[in-house]
Amino acid sequence: MEDLLKVGIITSTHGIKGEVKVYPTTDDPARFKKLKSALLKTGKESINVNVSSVKFFKQFVILKFKEFNDINEVEGYRKAELFVKRSDAVNLDEDEFYIADLIGIKAVSEDGIYSGEVVDVLSGNANDVYVVKLDDDREVLLPAIKECIKEVDPQNGILKFNMMDGLL
């Protein structure tokens, strides 16, 4: 399981005092209110940052890091990703999972006919949808509802599902 969980992507700067506009990749943007530190990854480097202020604007979160005090210092971090340690992540309710723990786990139908791998999770209004690439290279979209998803065990890397009529 991943030790770091992505919580957002920097889209642009905000103002001239070093603030950044972040698109949250978490289903709970309010989690940023409690965020004290994060890891900023650019692909070339990783920087530990400490959050000094949090504001909300439309679907974005405006963050100010203690390490940066003007627009020129943060300009190069567009498209950088923000991560938190699992130990600092929001606690989940029963039957909730971190997307990072689902990507790559084996998916097997209850009857054993279909198997594959979870390659993506789509967040919807009513429920999430697990994208499973079957062993025969077809993709199936599995709604994250009890009638379809029978067991999710990220610890052991397995998801069991019922292939409902109409999914293929």
Z-matrix of the N, CA and C atoms (Angstrom, degrees):
N
C 1 1.445
C 2 1.518 1 109.79
N 3 1.314 2 114.14 1 146.50
C 4 1.452 3 120.73 2 -178.99
C 5 1.527 4 111.05 3 -67.76
N 6 1.344 5 116.26 4 139.65
C 7 1.461 6 120.24 5 176.08
C 8 1.524 7 110.82 6 -88.46
N 9 1.357 8 116.38 7 -23.01
C 10 1.460 9 121.27 8 178.72
C 11 1.523 10 109.58 9 -110.96
N 12 1.325 11 115.89 10 137.96
C 13 1.455 12 121.93 11 -179.77
C 14 1.520 13 109.23 12 -120.89
N 15 1.336 14 116.51 13 129.07
C 16 1.465 15 120.55 14 -178.81
C 17 1.522 16 109.62 15 -75.04
N 18 1.337 17 116.00 16 130.59
C 19 1.464 18 120.80 17 179.84
C 20 1.526 19 112.56 18 -117.07
N 21 1.341 20 117.73 19 -10.56
C 22 1.454 21 118.20 20 -179.98
C 23 1.517 22 113.54 21 -177.77
N 24 1.336 23 114.03 22 168.84
C 25 1.461 24 122.15 23 177.97
C 26 1.523 25 107.75 24 -131.05
N 27 1.313 26 117.04 25 130.07
C 28 1.465 27 121.03 26 178.02
C 29 1.523 28 108.29 27 -73.10
N 30 1.334 29 115.85 28 124.84
C 31 1.464 30 119.49 29 -179.11
C 32 1.522 31 112.52 30 -99.02
N 33 1.342 32 116.58 31 -32.54
C 34 1.464 33 119.75 32 -178.59
C 35 1.520 34 109.71 33 -168.81
N 36 1.317 35 113.52 34 175.06
C 37 1.459 36 118.87 35 173.05
C 38 1.524 37 107.79 36 -81.50
N 39 1.328 38 115.52 37 166.86
C 40 1.465 39 120.65 38 177.94
C 41 1.521 40 107.54 39 -141.24
N 42 1.303 41 116.55 40 111.55
C 43 1.460 42 120.13 41 -178.21
C 44 1.522 43 111.65 42 75.29
N 45 1.322 44 116.00 43 -166.45
C 46 1.477 45 120.22 44 -175.83
C 47 1.520 46 113.52 45 -112.43
N 48 1.336 47 118.00 46 1.76
C 49 1.463 48 120.93 47 -174.58
C 50 1.524 49 113.74 48 -101.70
N 51 1.338 50 116.88 49 19.50
C 52 1.460 51 119.66 50 174.34
C 53 1.515 52 115.35 51 92.00
N 54 1.314 53 117.86 52 12.11
C 55 1.461 54 119.86 53 177.13
C 56 1.531 55 109.63 54 -80.68
N 57 1.345 56 115.30 55 153.88
C 58 1.460 57 120.71 56 177.39
C 59 1.526 58 109.68 57 -127.38
N 60 1.324 59 114.46 58 149.88
C 61 1.458 60 121.63 59 176.33
C 62 1.531 61 106.51 60 -96.38
N 63 1.332 62 115.91 61 126.40
C 64 1.459 63 121.90 62 -175.02
C 65 1.520 64 110.17 63 -118.19
N 66 1.331 65 116.03 64 131.23
C 67 1.458 66 120.66 65 171.79
C 68 1.526 67 106.10 66 -89.05
N 69 1.342 68 117.99 67 116.36
C 70 1.466 69 119.41 68 -177.27
C 71 1.530 70 111.86 69 -72.63
N 72 1.318 71 116.69 70 135.96
C 73 1.465 72 121.70 71 176.33
C 74 1.522 73 110.13 72 -107.63
N 75 1.296 74 115.80 73 19.06
C 76 1.451 75 123.01 74 176.61
C 77 1.523 76 107.83 75 -110.00
N 78 1.320 77 116.79 76 151.82
C 79 1.465 78 118.53 77 179.05
C 80 1.528 79 111.61 78 -81.23
N 81 1.322 80 116.66 79 2.25
C 82 1.458 81 121.54 80 -179.70
C 83 1.525 82 110.25 81 -131.20
N 84 1.352 83 117.79 82 78.18
C 85 1.464 84 119.58 83 -179.27
C 86 1.529 85 113.35 84 -58.50
N 87 1.323 86 118.11 85 -23.57
C 88 1.465 87 120.80 86 178.76
C 89 1.523 88 111.40 87 -62.94
N 90 1.350 89 117.13 88 -17.21
C 91 1.460 90 121.05 89 178.90
C 92 1.530 91 111.46 90 -59.79
N 93 1.339 92 116.57 91 -23.44
C 94 1.460 93 120.14 92 -179.35
C 95 1.523 94 112.08 93 -66.82
N 96 1.332 95 117.36 94 -23.29
C 97 1.471 96 120.36 95 178.80
C 98 1.521 97 111.20 96 -60.41
N 99 1.333 98 116.90 97 -31.83
C 100 1.463 99 121.82 98 -178.09
C 101 1.530 100 112.57 99 -98.11
N 102 1.318 101 117.14 100 -0.77
C 103 1.461 102 120.85 101 -176.04
C 104 1.525 103 110.68 102 -71.57
N 105 1.314 104 116.21 103 122.15
C 106 1.463 105 121.81 104 179.81
C 107 1.529 106 111.60 105 -102.15
N 108 1.343 107 115.88 106 -38.36
C 109 1.463 108 120.02 107 -178.86
C 110 1.522 109 109.35 108 -146.64
N 111 1.324 110 114.40 109 161.06
C 112 1.460 111 120.67 110 -179.36
C 113 1.522 112 108.29 111 -154.90
N 114 1.317 113 114.42 112 171.86
C 115 1.462 114 121.03 113 175.53
C 116 1.520 115 106.65 114 -113.37
N 117 1.314 116 116.05 115 124.13
C 118 1.454 117 122.99 116 -179.82
C 119 1.524 118 107.45 117 -98.62
N 120 1.351 119 116.87 118 118.16
C 121 1.466 120 121.04 119 -178.65
C 122 1.519 121 110.23 120 -115.59
N 123 1.329 122 115.46 121 127.73
C 124 1.462 123 120.74 122 -179.69
C 125 1.522 124 112.09 123 -104.66
N 126 1.298 125 118.23 124 -9.71
C 127 1.460 126 121.75 125 -172.41
C 128 1.521 127 109.84 126 102.58
N 129 1.322 128 116.48 127 -32.53
C 130 1.460 129 122.03 128 177.90
C 131 1.518 130 111.58 129 -103.05
N 132 1.330 131 115.61 130 -29.81
C 133 1.458 132 119.32 131 -177.02
C 134 1.523 133 110.72 132 -145.73
N 135 1.311 134 114.70 133 160.98
C 136 1.460 135 122.26 134 174.44
C 137 1.526 136 107.86 135 -126.21
N 138 1.325 137 116.19 136 132.09
C 139 1.455 138 121.18 137 -176.51
C 140 1.526 139 108.70 138 -129.59
N 141 1.320 140 115.99 139 130.01
C 142 1.457 141 120.07 140 172.36
C 143 1.516 142 108.12 141 -78.44
N 144 1.331 143 116.34 142 128.99
C 145 1.459 144 121.02 143 -179.91
C 146 1.520 145 109.67 144 -126.33
N 147 1.324 146 114.60 145 150.34
C 148 1.460 147 122.11 146 177.99
C 149 1.516 148 108.59 147 -114.08
N 150 1.321 149 116.18 148 130.54
C 151 1.453 150 122.02 149 -176.28
C 152 1.526 151 109.73 150 -83.80
N 153 1.344 152 115.61 151 127.45
C 154 1.463 153 118.66 152 178.32
C 155 1.528 154 111.93 153 -106.00
N 156 1.337 155 117.80 154 -23.62
C 157 1.464 156 119.03 155 175.54
C 158 1.525 157 110.66 156 -154.84
N 159 1.328 158 114.39 157 153.64
C 160 1.465 159 122.52 158 -178.88
C 161 1.519 160 108.10 159 -136.17
N 162 1.338 161 115.95 160 131.12
C 163 1.463 162 122.20 161 173.54
C 164 1.522 163 107.51 162 -134.91
N 165 1.304 164 116.48 163 163.12
C 166 1.459 165 120.97 164 178.56
C 167 1.513 166 109.29 165 -121.42
N 168 1.341 167 115.96 166 138.66
C 169 1.454 168 122.05 167 178.53
C 170 1.520 169 108.23 168 -143.42
N 171 1.338 170 116.03 169 110.93
C 172 1.469 171 122.20 170 -175.81
C 173 1.519 172 108.64 171 53.90
N 174 1.347 173 117.71 172 -126.44
C 175 1.465 174 119.25 173 -179.47
C 176 1.528 175 112.72 174 -90.11
N 177 1.318 176 117.38 175 7.12
C 178 1.463 177 122.08 176 -176.40
C 179 1.527 178 112.53 177 -105.38
N 180 1.320 179 114.12 178 160.57
C 181 1.456 180 122.10 179 172.95
C 182 1.524 181 106.20 180 -115.07
N 183 1.324 182 116.76 181 131.71
C 184 1.464 183 121.58 182 177.98
C 185 1.525 184 106.62 183 -101.11
N 186 1.338 185 116.11 184 118.55
C 187 1.463 186 121.42 185 -178.46
C 188 1.520 187 110.74 186 -114.91
N 189 1.309 188 114.62 187 144.38
C 190 1.466 189 122.42 188 171.64
C 191 1.513 190 106.67 189 -120.01
N 192 1.322 191 116.21 190 125.74
C 193 1.458 192 121.82 191 178.61
C 194 1.520 193 109.35 192 -100.66
N 195 1.323 194 117.06 193 141.81
C 196 1.461 195 122.08 194 179.87
C 197 1.527 196 111.69 195 -60.27
N 198 1.318 197 116.62 196 -28.39
C 199 1.464 198 121.71 197 -174.44
C 200 1.530 199 113.87 198 -76.29
N 201 1.328 200 118.02 199 -16.36
C 202 1.464 201 121.15 200 -175.35
C 203 1.525 202 110.12 201 -125.64
N 204 1.336 203 115.81 202 133.38
C 205 1.454 204 119.26 203 -176.13
C 206 1.520 205 115.38 204 -124.32
N 207 1.333 206 116.98 205 1.10
C 208 1.457 207 116.73 206 174.35
C 209 1.521 208 110.65 207 -152.14
N 210 1.317 209 114.42 208 163.76
C 211 1.459 210 121.57 209 -172.92
C 212 1.532 211 112.00 210 -57.66
N 213 1.326 212 117.18 211 -34.69
C 214 1.467 213 120.14 212 -178.24
C 215 1.528 214 112.34 213 -65.71
N 216 1.309 215 117.17 214 -29.54
C 217 1.457 216 120.98 215 -179.17
C 218 1.532 217 112.51 216 -75.31
N 219 1.325 218 118.31 217 -25.83
C 220 1.469 219 121.02 218 -177.37
C 221 1.524 220 113.18 219 -105.25
N 222 1.309 221 117.07 220 -9.35
C 223 1.471 222 121.90 221 -176.69
C 224 1.531 223 112.38 222 -52.90
N 225 1.308 224 117.80 223 -38.83
C 226 1.471 225 121.74 224 -176.82
C 227 1.519 226 114.86 225 -77.31
N 228 1.317 227 118.26 226 0.13
C 229 1.468 228 120.64 227 -176.17
C 230 1.529 229 113.70 228 -101.89
N 231 1.332 230 117.20 229 14.30
C 232 1.463 231 119.27 230 173.30
C 233 1.524 232 108.71 231 -60.33
N 234 1.300 233 116.74 232 138.80
C 235 1.467 234 125.01 233 -179.28
C 236 1.525 235 113.09 234 72.22
N 237 1.321 236 118.26 235 3.82
C 238 1.468 237 120.49 236 174.98
C 239 1.524 238 108.58 237 -71.99
N 240 1.315 239 115.97 238 149.85
C 241 1.462 240 121.25 239 -178.25
C 242 1.522 241 109.94 240 -102.95
N 243 1.329 242 115.37 241 145.50
C 244 1.463 243 122.19 242 177.66
C 245 1.523 244 109.27 243 -106.76
N 246 1.321 245 115.70 244 131.05
C 247 1.458 246 121.82 245 179.96
C 248 1.525 247 109.73 246 -124.68
N 249 1.330 248 115.19 247 153.35
C 250 1.458 249 121.07 248 170.84
C 251 1.524 250 107.84 249 -123.74
N 252 1.320 251 115.41 250 155.55
C 253 1.463 252 120.05 251 174.69
C 254 1.521 253 108.58 252 -71.26
N 255 1.305 254 116.33 253 147.64
C 256 1.463 255 121.23 254 179.05
C 257 1.531 256 110.72 255 -54.70
N 258 1.314 257 116.58 256 -37.10
C 259 1.472 258 120.28 257 -179.69
C 260 1.531 259 112.35 258 -65.32
N 261 1.342 260 117.34 259 -22.04
C 262 1.462 261 121.67 260 179.00
C 263 1.529 262 112.54 261 -99.11
N 264 1.317 263 116.94 262 1.28
C 265 1.465 264 121.22 263 -176.01
C 266 1.534 265 111.06 264 -74.99
N 267 1.316 266 114.91 265 160.87
C 268 1.458 267 122.02 266 177.28
C 269 1.525 268 109.04 267 -66.24
N 270 1.329 269 116.68 268 138.59
C 271 1.461 270 120.24 269 176.74
C 272 1.520 271 109.94 270 -69.10
N 273 1.321 272 115.74 271 141.17
C 274 1.460 273 121.43 272 -179.22
C 275 1.515 274 111.35 273 -99.17
N 276 1.323 275 114.58 274 151.96
C 277 1.458 276 120.30 275 173.22
C 278 1.526 277 108.85 276 -79.67
N 279 1.324 278 115.40 277 170.24
C 280 1.461 279 120.57 278 176.38
C 281 1.529 280 108.29 279 -59.57
N 282 1.312 281 116.82 280 141.95
C 283 1.469 282 124.04 281 -179.29
C 284 1.526 283 113.22 282 66.31
N 285 1.338 284 117.92 283 21.40
C 286 1.455 285 122.16 284 170.98
C 287 1.525 286 107.81 285 -114.60
N 288 1.346 287 115.16 286 146.24
C 289 1.455 288 120.14 287 -175.84
C 290 1.519 289 109.82 288 -139.58
N 291 1.317 290 116.73 289 151.77
C 292 1.452 291 120.95 290 171.94
C 293 1.518 292 107.72 291 -75.75
N 294 1.322 293 117.01 292 134.41
C 295 1.460 294 121.26 293 -179.43
C 296 1.519 295 110.63 294 -56.21
N 297 1.320 296 117.42 295 -39.36
C 298 1.469 297 121.00 296 -179.73
C 299 1.523 298 111.76 297 -58.17
N 300 1.344 299 117.69 298 -28.08
C 301 1.467 300 121.11 299 179.76
C 302 1.522 301 112.13 300 -81.14
N 303 1.327 302 117.34 301 -16.49
C 304 1.464 303 120.59 302 -178.08
C 305 1.528 304 112.89 303 -93.08
N 306 1.318 305 116.42 304 -32.56
C 307 1.460 306 120.28 305 -178.32
C 308 1.523 307 108.86 306 -64.16
N 309 1.331 308 115.12 307 125.97
C 310 1.462 309 120.68 308 176.67
C 311 1.519 310 115.24 309 94.49
N 312 1.351 311 118.19 310 -6.86
C 313 1.469 312 117.40 311 179.60
C 314 1.529 313 109.93 312 -79.87
N 315 1.311 314 115.53 313 155.89
C 316 1.462 315 122.42 314 -178.91
C 317 1.527 316 109.08 315 -75.19
N 318 1.320 317 115.70 316 136.97
C 319 1.463 318 122.16 317 177.04
C 320 1.524 319 108.29 318 -116.46
N 321 1.321 320 116.12 319 128.43
C 322 1.471 321 121.44 320 -177.31
C 323 1.525 322 108.63 321 -133.95
N 324 1.338 323 115.54 322 134.77
C 325 1.470 324 118.33 323 176.50
C 326 1.518 325 109.39 324 -73.82
N 327 1.326 326 115.91 325 153.57
C 328 1.466 327 121.01 326 -178.66
C 329 1.515 328 112.04 327 -57.30
N 330 1.329 329 116.76 328 -35.63
C 331 1.467 330 120.13 329 -178.83
C 332 1.531 331 112.69 330 -84.15
N 333 1.315 332 117.25 331 -3.13
C 334 1.461 333 121.72 332 177.06
C 335 1.517 334 114.42 333 78.13
N 336 1.330 335 118.52 334 3.17
C 337 1.466 336 121.44 335 -177.75
C 338 1.529 337 111.34 336 -75.08
N 339 1.330 338 116.19 337 -40.05
C 340 1.455 339 120.75 338 -176.13
C 341 1.521 340 110.67 339 -112.20
N 342 1.340 341 115.37 340 140.40
C 343 1.457 342 119.81 341 172.89
C 344 1.521 343 108.81 342 -149.18
N 345 1.295 344 114.35 343 158.52
C 346 1.450 345 119.74 344 -179.04
C 347 1.511 346 110.13 345 -179.22
N 348 1.342 347 115.78 346 -150.62
C 349 1.459 348 121.72 347 -176.35
C 350 1.520 349 109.70 348 -138.60
N 351 1.317 350 116.77 349 139.87
C 352 1.467 351 121.41 350 174.84
C 353 1.528 352 107.18 351 -72.61
N 354 1.351 353 116.10 352 120.93
C 355 1.462 354 120.29 353 -177.36
C 356 1.524 355 113.06 354 -110.79
N 357 1.354 356 116.65 355 -14.79
C 358 1.455 357 119.07 356 179.67
C 359 1.523 358 109.03 357 -164.45
N 360 1.317 359 115.66 358 161.10
C 361 1.460 360 122.20 359 173.81
C 362 1.521 361 106.76 360 -130.12
N 363 1.331 362 115.95 361 122.62
C 364 1.456 363 121.83 362 178.83
C 365 1.516 364 108.11 363 -100.28
N 366 1.315 365 116.47 364 128.27
C 367 1.464 366 120.12 365 179.12
C 368 1.512 367 108.96 366 -91.29
N 369 1.316 368 115.34 367 126.43
C 370 1.457 369 120.45 368 -179.62
C 371 1.509 370 110.88 369 -119.39
N 372 1.322 371 115.40 370 176.70
C 373 1.458 372 120.14 371 179.29
C 374 1.521 373 111.44 372 -70.32
N 375 1.325 374 116.57 373 -45.79
C 376 1.461 375 120.28 374 -176.73
C 377 1.522 376 111.49 375 -83.61
N 378 1.319 377 116.91 376 -45.23
C 379 1.462 378 121.44 377 -178.29
C 380 1.523 379 109.62 378 -161.28
N 381 1.323 380 115.43 379 162.87
C 382 1.455 381 120.12 380 174.83
C 383 1.520 382 109.12 381 -73.84
N 384 1.335 383 115.20 382 163.24
C 385 1.460 384 121.58 383 176.54
C 386 1.525 385 106.97 384 -131.30
N 387 1.335 386 116.12 385 126.96
C 388 1.452 387 121.48 386 178.14
C 389 1.522 388 108.90 387 -90.98
N 390 1.329 389 116.31 388 126.78
C 391 1.457 390 121.73 389 177.10
C 392 1.524 391 106.87 390 -94.04
N 393 1.335 392 115.77 391 117.65
C 394 1.464 393 121.20 392 -177.79
C 395 1.517 394 108.81 393 -116.06
N 396 1.329 395 115.83 394 125.66
C 397 1.463 396 121.01 395 173.75
C 398 1.521 397 106.32 396 -92.17
N 399 1.321 398 114.76 397 113.61
C 400 1.462 399 120.44 398 -178.66
C 401 1.520 400 110.82 399 -73.01
N 402 1.319 401 115.89 400 161.73
C 403 1.460 402 121.04 401 -178.72
C 404 1.532 403 112.26 402 -60.13
N 405 1.355 404 117.94 403 -24.60
C 406 1.462 405 121.07 404 178.95
C 407 1.536 406 111.91 405 -90.23
N 408 1.332 407 117.29 406 16.27
C 409 1.470 408 126.24 407 176.84
C 410 1.527 409 115.18 408 74.33
N 411 1.326 410 118.87 409 3.56
C 412 1.465 411 120.40 410 172.98
C 413 1.523 412 108.21 411 -80.95
N 414 1.328 413 115.33 412 154.12
C 415 1.460 414 120.18 413 175.12
C 416 1.514 415 108.90 414 -109.30
N 417 1.313 416 115.14 415 141.19
C 418 1.456 417 120.80 416 176.29
C 419 1.523 418 107.86 417 -127.85
N 420 1.343 419 115.45 418 140.19
C 421 1.451 420 121.52 419 178.63
C 422 1.524 421 108.05 420 -101.82
N 423 1.328 422 116.00 421 115.51
C 424 1.461 423 121.63 422 -176.98
C 425 1.524 424 109.67 423 -105.46
N 426 1.342 425 117.82 424 114.96
C 427 1.463 426 118.81 425 177.13
C 428 1.525 427 110.29 426 -67.04
N 429 1.302 428 116.82 427 137.64
C 430 1.466 429 121.87 428 -178.51
C 431 1.528 430 109.23 429 -81.22
N 432 1.326 431 114.58 430 68.12
C 433 1.467 432 122.26 431 177.37
C 434 1.520 433 107.75 432 -125.59
N 435 1.321 434 117.02 433 155.80
C 436 1.464 435 121.86 434 -174.88
C 437 1.521 436 113.29 435 -60.91
N 438 1.332 437 118.03 436 -29.58
C 439 1.458 438 120.52 437 179.29
C 440 1.528 439 111.64 438 -68.35
N 441 1.319 440 117.01 439 -24.27
C 442 1.466 441 121.51 440 -177.10
C 443 1.527 442 112.27 441 -106.30
N 444 1.310 443 117.59 442 -50.06
C 445 1.465 444 121.33 443 -177.32
C 446 1.527 445 108.07 444 -92.73
N 447 1.320 446 115.88 445 114.82
C 448 1.459 447 120.60 446 -174.50
C 449 1.524 448 112.99 447 -94.61
N 450 1.317 449 116.60 448 -32.52
C 451 1.464 450 120.03 449 -179.49
C 452 1.518 451 109.62 450 -156.93
N 453 1.316 452 115.42 451 136.10
C 454 1.464 453 121.06 452 173.99
C 455 1.518 454 106.87 453 -126.96
N 456 1.324 455 115.45 454 121.20
C 457 1.462 456 121.42 455 -178.08
C 458 1.528 457 109.13 456 -132.87
N 459 1.343 458 117.08 457 80.45
C 460 1.467 459 119.54 458 -178.55
C 461 1.526 460 112.87 459 -61.41
N 462 1.340 461 117.09 460 -30.80
C 463 1.468 462 120.41 461 -179.98
C 464 1.525 463 111.09 462 -57.19
N 465 1.333 464 115.87 463 -41.70
C 466 1.465 465 121.27 464 -179.40
C 467 1.519 466 112.77 465 -100.83
N 468 1.331 467 117.13 466 3.75
C 469 1.460 468 121.60 467 174.45
C 470 1.516 469 114.25 468 68.77
N 471 1.338 470 117.75 469 42.56
C 472 1.465 471 120.04 470 -177.97
C 473 1.526 472 111.10 471 -138.97
N 474 1.325 473 115.26 472 141.79
C 475 1.452 474 123.10 473 172.90
C 476 1.523 475 106.36 474 -129.98
N 477 1.325 476 117.85 475 124.53
C 478 1.466 477 121.71 476 177.33
C 479 1.516 478 108.57 477 -106.25
N 480 1.335 479 114.73 478 135.92
C 481 1.459 480 118.89 479 -176.58
C 482 1.515 481 111.70 480 -137.50
N 483 1.323 482 114.41 481 161.53
C 484 1.456 483 123.24 482 174.55
C 485 1.533 484 106.10 483 -103.55
N 486 1.326 485 117.40 484 120.37
C 487 1.466 486 120.95 485 179.16
C 488 1.528 487 107.48 486 -77.44
N 489 1.323 488 115.51 487 91.29
C 490 1.460 489 121.47 488 -178.27
C 491 1.524 490 110.52 489 -69.22
N 492 1.326 491 116.79 490 152.29
C 493 1.457 492 121.10 491 177.70
C 494 1.520 493 110.16 492 -57.06
N 495 1.314 494 115.84 493 138.23
C 496 1.454 495 121.45 494 176.56
C 497 1.518 496 115.58 495 90.32
N 498 1.334 497 118.43 496 -5.81
C 499 1.468 498 119.89 497 -178.99
C 500 1.531 499 112.42 498 -77.76
N 501 1.324 500 116.89 499 -27.94
C 502 1.474 501 119.68 500 179.10
C 503 1.503 502 111.02 501 -105.35
